[in-house]
Amino acid sequence: MKNKNFNKFYSTSTKIPLIIYFNVKTEKSKILKDNKNKAGVYRWVNLINNKTYIGSSINLSSRFYKYFSNKHLTINNTPIYKAILKYGYSKFKLEILEYTEKENTISTEQFYIDNYKPEYNILRVAGSLAGFKHNSKTIEYFLNERVLSKEARGNLSKAATGRILSE
């Protein structure tokens, strides 16, 4: 269902963002307010090494709250979170590349991932875990150290029922 009050804003070029927040540290409240209840695609740019991250959300302010949570940044071990913790918010700019209709958010994110080739993105397919590989430490944990309850093992077994494995 289309929101009648929603206006689509977009840039005419993949090189020109709609909005640029040059000092994420001091513009936190503005970022959250400006993007409340909006869906869209954003880009973090590291001002030290010029590495980038492309992301999207159907609720940008909710997503940005996570970036401003030290707890969230430290629990999740992703390159962009590590970089924000290492360099600090003042060494990043945040760009709103495009506001989207909710149903077009993932395809629009994929367009920008394909064009910008962001270094901090682990996945190359928007909204998917395709191409993701666990590191050897995580695999070792899954194989040897993780203890699953009987119920959890049963649920995993049910989920795998009928699955055809490739060679």
Backbone as CSV, one residue per row, in Angstrom:
resi,resn,N_x,N_y,N_z,CA_x,CA_y,CA_z,C_x,C_y,C_z
1,MET,0.846,-1.180,0.000,0.000,0.000,0.000,0.890,1.241,0.000
2,LYS,0.570,2.157,-0.859,1.375,3.363,-0.999,0.933,4.434,-0.007
3,ASN,1.894,5.021,0.653,1.620,6.083,1.611,1.381,7.384,0.841
4,LYS,0.216,7.969,1.007,-0.146,9.190,0.263,0.715,10.380,0.661
5,ASN,1.218,10.381,1.895,2.020,11.506,2.371,3.499,11.354,2.062
6,PHE,3.861,10.271,1.379,5.270,10.011,1.115,5.687,10.679,-0.192
7,ASN,6.725,11.467,-0.123,7.287,12.069,-1.328,8.606,11.384,-1.612
8,LYS,8.815,10.960,-2.861,10.068,10.309,-3.202,11.094,11.375,-3.559
9,PHE,12.235,11.273,-2.918,13.351,12.150,-3.210,14.460,11.265,-3.750
10,TYR,15.149,11.693,-4.743,16.230,10.889,-5.256,17.255,11.778,-5.934
11,SER,18.449,11.266,-5.987,19.501,11.996,-6.676,19.500,11.561,-8.130
12,THR,19.955,12.412,-8.995,19.978,12.096,-10.414,21.265,11.391,-10.803
13,SER,22.184,11.263,-9.889,23.453,10.621,-10.165,23.850,9.773,-8.969
14,THR,24.563,8.686,-9.224,25.025,7.873,-8.105,26.131,8.594,-7.355
15,LYS,26.643,9.672,-7.870,27.746,10.383,-7.231,27.289,11.525,-6.323
16,ILE,26.035,11.932,-6.409,25.563,13.083,-5.633,24.531,12.628,-4.598
17,PRO,24.918,12.593,-3.325,23.953,12.216,-2.290,22.893,13.292,-2.090
18,LEU,21.742,12.892,-1.590,20.675,13.855,-1.285,21.051,14.749,-0.114
19,ILE,21.549,14.105,0.941,21.898,14.816,2.172,23.255,14.307,2.635
20,ILE,24.090,15.210,3.106,25.376,14.819,3.676,25.475,15.393,5.084
21,TYR,25.748,14.509,6.030,26.009,14.923,7.407,27.524,14.841,7.578
22,PHE,28.183,15.986,7.597,29.636,16.024,7.617,30.237,15.727,8.986
23,ASN,29.466,15.960,10.046,29.976,15.644,11.376,28.920,14.828,12.109
24,VAL,29.023,13.524,11.955,28.039,12.605,12.521,27.952,12.762,14.038
25,LYS,29.081,13.029,14.666,29.122,13.143,16.123,28.235,14.291,16.621
26,THR,28.314,15.440,15.992,27.545,16.597,16.451,26.148,16.671,15.838
27,GLU,25.907,15.931,14.762,24.616,16.000,14.075,23.699,14.822,14.383
28,LYS,24.003,14.084,15.433,23.235,12.891,15.784,21.728,13.167,15.855
29,SER,21.318,14.156,16.619,19.878,14.417,16.778,19.237,14.833,15.462
30,LYS,19.943,15.596,14.652,19.430,16.001,13.336,19.264,14.789,12.415
31,ILE,20.246,13.886,12.441,20.182,12.669,11.625,18.948,11.855,11.996
32,LEU,18.735,11.668,13.287,17.595,10.875,13.745,16.272,11.554,13.411
33,LYS,16.202,12.858,13.596,14.972,13.604,13.314,14.665,13.651,11.815
34,ASP,15.683,13.971,11.009,15.481,14.093,9.559,15.007,12.795,8.912
35,ASN,15.389,11.665,9.479,15.138,10.380,8.828,14.057,9.545,9.503
36,LYS,13.321,10.167,10.398,12.249,9.464,11.108,11.176,8.995,10.128
37,ASN,10.835,7.722,10.239,9.782,7.098,9.427,10.055,7.154,7.920
38,LYS,11.298,7.185,7.540,11.658,7.188,6.126,12.433,5.931,5.793
39,ALA,12.177,5.412,4.595,12.935,4.283,4.071,13.962,4.845,3.098
40,GLY,15.126,4.193,3.042,16.118,4.694,2.106,17.437,3.965,2.168
41,VAL,18.366,4.487,1.379,19.709,3.930,1.271,20.699,4.987,1.739
42,TYR,21.674,4.564,2.535,22.653,5.492,3.094,24.066,4.972,2.845
43,ARG,25.021,5.855,3.044,26.421,5.473,2.888,27.258,6.127,3.978
44,TRP,28.063,5.319,4.670,29.061,5.818,5.607,30.354,5.978,4.827
45,VAL,31.039,7.102,5.018,32.322,7.337,4.359,33.357,7.664,5.429
46,ASN,34.413,6.857,5.483,35.511,7.082,6.412,36.373,8.208,5.855
47,LEU,36.502,9.283,6.594,37.245,10.453,6.127,38.756,10.253,6.193
48,ILE,39.213,9.214,6.867,40.638,8.920,6.972,41.128,8.113,5.766
49,ASN,40.412,7.031,5.448,40.872,6.134,4.385,39.929,6.054,3.178
50,ASN,38.843,6.791,3.225,37.859,6.855,2.130,37.101,5.547,1.888
51,LYS,37.193,4.595,2.801,36.423,3.363,2.656,34.964,3.669,2.956
52,THR,34.072,2.898,2.327,32.641,3.180,2.453,31.841,1.947,2.847
53,TYR,30.621,2.207,3.291,29.646,1.170,3.590,28.308,1.643,3.061
54,ILE,27.616,0.774,2.341,26.265,1.065,1.846,25.287,0.240,2.655
55,GLY,24.231,0.877,3.129,23.187,0.176,3.867,21.828,0.733,3.509
56,SER,20.802,0.043,3.969,19.443,0.523,3.724,18.556,0.096,4.876
57,SER,17.420,0.734,4.976,16.450,0.374,5.998,15.084,0.912,5.600
58,ILE,14.056,0.215,6.040,12.710,0.749,5.831,12.350,1.716,6.944
59,ASN,13.235,1.830,7.943,13.085,2.811,9.018,14.486,3.327,9.361
60,LEU,14.926,4.352,8.659,16.295,4.844,8.789,16.633,5.310,10.203
61,SER,15.729,6.017,10.862,16.061,6.511,12.200,16.288,5.347,13.163
62,SER,15.508,4.295,13.038,15.703,3.114,13.867,17.064,2.481,13.597
63,ARG,17.428,2.401,12.336,18.739,1.843,11.992,19.863,2.723,12.530
64,PHE,19.725,4.032,12.409,20.779,4.933,12.873,20.923,4.898,14.399
65,TYR,19.812,4.662,15.120,19.908,4.505,16.576,20.905,3.391,16.911
66,LYS,20.880,2.316,16.120,21.801,1.201,16.358,23.253,1.630,16.163
67,TYR,23.493,2.462,15.161,24.862,2.945,14.940,25.339,3.828,16.097
68,PHE,24.415,4.463,16.784,24.777,5.338,17.896,24.777,4.604,19.243
69,SER,24.607,3.294,19.231,24.615,2.492,20.448,25.948,1.752,20.563
70,ASN,26.754,2.134,21.542,28.031,1.442,21.752,27.818,-0.037,22.024
71,LYS,26.767,-0.372,22.749,26.470,-1.776,23.038,26.245,-2.539,21.731
72,HIS,25.442,-1.973,20.850,25.165,-2.629,19.571,26.446,-2.751,18.728
73,LEU,27.248,-1.707,18.725,28.477,-1.727,17.929,29.465,-2.777,18.431
74,THR,29.534,-2.954,19.737,30.510,-3.897,20.281,30.029,-5.339,20.226
75,ILE,28.730,-5.565,20.274,28.192,-6.936,20.205,28.316,-7.490,18.792
76,ASN,28.057,-6.676,17.805,28.091,-7.128,16.410,29.463,-6.840,15.812
77,ASN,30.056,-7.856,15.247,31.433,-7.785,14.790,31.498,-7.581,13.273
78,THR,31.115,-6.403,12.798,31.158,-6.134,11.361,32.225,-5.080,11.066
79,PRO,32.731,-5.056,9.854,33.773,-4.074,9.520,33.362,-2.620,9.754
80,ILE,32.120,-2.259,9.427,31.718,-0.860,9.604,31.621,-0.524,11.093
81,TYR,31.118,-1.428,11.909,31.042,-1.177,13.343,32.434,-1.058,13.947
82,LYS,33.336,-1.959,13.536,34.724,-1.894,14.027,35.368,-0.565,13.650
83,ALA,35.129,-0.113,12.423,35.720,1.145,11.954,35.173,2.339,12.732
84,ILE,33.874,2.353,12.988,33.275,3.452,13.757,33.865,3.476,15.165
85,LEU,34.015,2.307,15.770,34.618,2.246,17.102,36.079,2.679,17.077
86,LYS,36.802,2.284,16.053,38.232,2.604,15.958,38.477,4.090,15.696
87,TYR,37.787,4.657,14.712,38.050,6.036,14.276,37.172,7.073,14.969
88,GLY,35.994,6.673,15.413,35.066,7.613,16.040,34.158,8.265,15.012
89,TYR,33.019,8.741,15.477,32.016,9.339,14.583,32.535,10.573,13.852
90,SER,33.413,11.316,14.479,33.893,12.554,13.864,34.748,12.294,12.624
91,LYS,35.169,11.060,12.428,35.985,10.707,11.257,35.152,10.078,10.149
92,PHE,33.825,10.199,10.274,32.916,9.674,9.257,31.941,10.748,8.825
93,LYS,31.546,10.665,7.576,30.378,11.426,7.148,29.316,10.404,6.764
94,LEU,28.072,10.801,6.908,26.939,9.948,6.588,26.165,10.609,5.465
95,GLU,25.926,9.850,4.418,25.195,10.376,3.263,23.881,9.619,3.099
96,ILE,22.830,10.354,2.847,21.570,9.741,2.451,21.605,9.749,0.928
97,LEU,21.706,8.558,0.348,21.816,8.468,-1.103,20.459,8.604,-1.779
98,GLU,19.456,8.003,-1.155,18.131,8.042,-1.769,17.079,7.614,-0.760
99,TYR,15.941,8.314,-0.754,14.781,7.855,-0.017,13.971,6.986,-0.969
100,THR,13.394,5.923,-0.446,12.707,4.965,-1.311,11.335,4.613,-0.753
101,GLU,10.533,4.007,-1.581,9.332,3.323,-1.104,9.840,2.057,-0.423
102,LYS,9.155,1.598,0.601,9.627,0.440,1.366,9.917,-0.765,0.475
103,GLU,9.047,-1.014,-0.481,9.202,-2.208,-1.317,10.375,-2.116,-2.301
104,ASN,10.937,-0.930,-2.496,12.059,-0.759,-3.421,13.408,-0.593,-2.721
105,THR,13.409,-0.658,-1.409,14.620,-0.352,-0.649,15.776,-1.307,-0.969
106,ILE,15.526,-2.600,-0.969,16.594,-3.583,-1.200,17.147,-3.474,-2.621
107,SER,16.283,-3.332,-3.609,16.773,-3.233,-4.993,17.569,-1.942,-5.200
108,THR,17.164,-0.883,-4.529,17.902,0.379,-4.629,19.259,0.253,-3.940
109,GLU,19.287,-0.405,-2.792,20.561,-0.647,-2.111,21.499,-1.444,-3.016
110,GLN,20.956,-2.470,-3.692,21.784,-3.290,-4.580,22.384,-2.448,-5.700
111,PHE,21.604,-1.525,-6.238,22.105,-0.618,-7.279,23.337,0.134,-6.782
112,TYR,23.257,0.680,-5.564,24.377,1.452,-5.023,25.570,0.557,-4.651
113,ILE,25.308,-0.633,-4.141,26.408,-1.569,-3.857,27.152,-1.892,-5.143
114,ASP,26.400,-2.159,-6.213,27.021,-2.476,-7.506,27.839,-1.312,-8.057
115,ASN,27.376,-0.086,-7.836,28.062,1.082,-8.390,29.215,1.597,-7.536
116,TYR,29.076,1.548,-6.220,30.117,2.082,-5.339,31.141,1.037,-4.900
117,LYS,30.751,-0.233,-4.913,31.632,-1.314,-4.462,32.244,-1.010,-3.082
118,PRO,31.399,-0.841,-2.061,31.855,-0.424,-0.728,32.745,-1.461,-0.046
119,GLU,33.839,-0.997,0.504,34.836,-1.869,1.125,34.379,-2.457,2.458
120,TYR,33.554,-1.736,3.209,33.125,-2.224,4.515,31.981,-3.227,4.440
121,ASN,31.321,-3.344,3.294,30.226,-4.304,3.174,30.788,-5.721,3.095
122,ILE,30.290,-6.604,3.936,30.695,-8.006,3.901,29.990,-8.695,2.741
123,LEU,28.711,-8.417,2.611,27.882,-9.070,1.605,27.775,-8.213,0.359
124,ARG,27.756,-8.850,-0.771,27.639,-8.134,-2.043,26.226,-8.192,-2.619
125,VAL,25.341,-8.926,-1.919,23.946,-9.006,-2.335,23.105,-8.396,-1.224
126,ALA,22.397,-7.325,-1.539,21.591,-6.616,-0.546,20.477,-7.513,-0.008
127,GLY,20.287,-7.465,1.307,19.190,-8.196,1.934,19.354,-9.705,1.921
128,SER,20.580,-10.193,1.728,20.805,-11.625,1.619,22.111,-11.994,2.303
129,LEU,22.211,-13.228,2.726,23.473,-13.711,3.277,24.295,-14.431,2.209
130,ALA,23.877,-14.310,0.944,24.620,-14.956,-0.142,26.053,-14.450,-0.174
131,GLY,26.972,-15.372,-0.228,28.381,-15.014,-0.303,29.048,-14.842,1.046
132,PHE,28.285,-14.930,2.142,28.864,-14.758,3.471,29.566,-16.039,3.883
133,LYS,30.734,-15.912,4.455,31.485,-17.052,4.960,31.920,-16.767,6.394
134,HIS,31.635,-17.743,7.292,32.100,-17.619,8.672,33.613,-17.765,8.715
135,ASN,34.258,-17.088,9.657,35.697,-17.258,9.799,35.974,-18.593,10.505
136,SER,37.228,-19.034,10.469,37.586,-20.357,10.998,37.292,-20.486,12.491
137,LYS,37.444,-19.403,13.250,37.165,-19.433,14.686,35.684,-19.720,14.946
138,THR,34.801,-19.091,14.177,33.363,-19.304,14.333,32.985,-20.727,13.943
139,ILE,33.546,-21.229,12.852,33.262,-22.599,12.412,33.702,-23.592,13.478
140,GLU,34.879,-23.375,14.054,35.391,-24.237,15.132,34.419,-24.238,16.316
141,TYR,33.896,-23.077,16.656,32.931,-22.974,17.749,31.675,-23.781,17.439
142,PHE,31.146,-23.621,16.209,29.938,-24.346,15.822,30.163,-25.859,15.882
143,LEU,31.331,-26.310,15.457,31.603,-27.740,15.382,31.922,-28.375,16.732
144,ASN,32.635,-27.665,17.580,33.160,-28.311,18.778,32.674,-27.762,20.110
145,GLU,32.377,-26.478,20.186,32.119,-25.876,21.491,30.649,-25.567,21.766
146,ARG,29.870,-25.368,20.731,28.481,-24.976,20.935,27.669,-26.155,21.457
147,VAL,26.949,-25.930,22.517,26.108,-26.962,23.107,24.661,-26.583,22.832
148,LEU,23.958,-27.481,22.132,22.555,-27.231,21.801,21.649,-28.094,22.669
149,SER,20.522,-27.537,23.039,19.545,-28.322,23.791,18.920,-29.356,22.858
150,LYS,18.266,-30.319,23.452,17.579,-31.355,22.675,16.542,-30.710,21.751
151,GLU,15.842,-29.717,22.281,14.810,-29.009,21.505,15.440,-28.273,20.309
152,ALA,16.561,-27.605,20.539,17.233,-26.877,19.458,17.723,-27.832,18.380
153,ARG,18.293,-28.978,18.784,18.738,-29.976,17.805,17.556,-30.483,16.992
154,GLY,16.424,-30.708,17.667,15.219,-31.161,16.969,14.725,-30.137,15.958
155,ASN,14.760,-28.855,16.342,14.335,-27.784,15.424,15.258,-27.693,14.216
156,LEU,16.564,-27.833,14.443,17.512,-27.806,13.323,17.282,-28.996,12.398
157,SER,16.993,-30.134,12.965,16.726,-31.330,12.180,15.479,-31.149,11.318
158,LYS,14.423,-30.592,11.925,13.185,-30.321,11.169,13.449,-29.351,10.028
159,ALA,14.230,-28.323,10.297,14.510,-27.319,9.273,15.286,-27.912,8.098
160,ALA,16.112,-28.928,8.381,16.938,-29.518,7.326,16.220,-30.651,6.585
161,THR,15.063,-31.074,7.066,14.338,-32.168,6.449,13.971,-31.824,5.004
162,GLY,14.317,-32.732,4.106,13.995,-32.529,2.692,14.980,-31.678,1.935
163,ARG,15.967,-31.160,2.626,16.959,-30.306,1.965,17.909,-31.170,1.152
164,ILE,18.203,-30.759,-0.049,19.130,-31.470,-0.917,20.475,-30.763,-0.868
165,LEU,21.503,-31.486,-0.463,22.824,-30.908,-0.356,23.607,-31.103,-1.647
166,SER,24.340,-30.094,-2.037,25.208,-30.225,-3.205,26.481,-30.936,-2.809
167,GLU,27.229,-31.403,-3.789,28.498,-32.070,-3.505,29.457,-31.103,-2.886
